[in-house]
Amino acid sequence: MSSPTPPGWYPDPSGQHATRWWDGTQWTVQVGPPPAQLPRQRLPEHVPTDTVFVWVLALLPLLSLPVTFL
C-alpha cells in the first residue's frame, strides 16, 4: 500500500497555473506562482574539472559502441 501524498504546493495537473495546493486528499481552488528556483552553486576555483577521470567517464559510453555491433 502506498503512502498518501502529503499536503503541499505541487505543479498544477490542469496546466492552467504554475502550482496548486493539494490538501492531502484532493486539489483545492488555491493556485500560486511557480516555485522559486535556487541558483546553481558554482564549484570552487581549486576543484579540478579537466582530469583523466572526467575524460574516462565522458568517453566510457563510446567504448561500449564496438561491443554492441559485435
Secondary structure as UniProt FT lines:
FT   STRAND          8..11
FT   TURN            13..14
FT   STRAND          19..22
FT   STRAND          27..32
FT   TURN            45..46
FT   HELIX           52..63
FT   HELIX           65..69
//
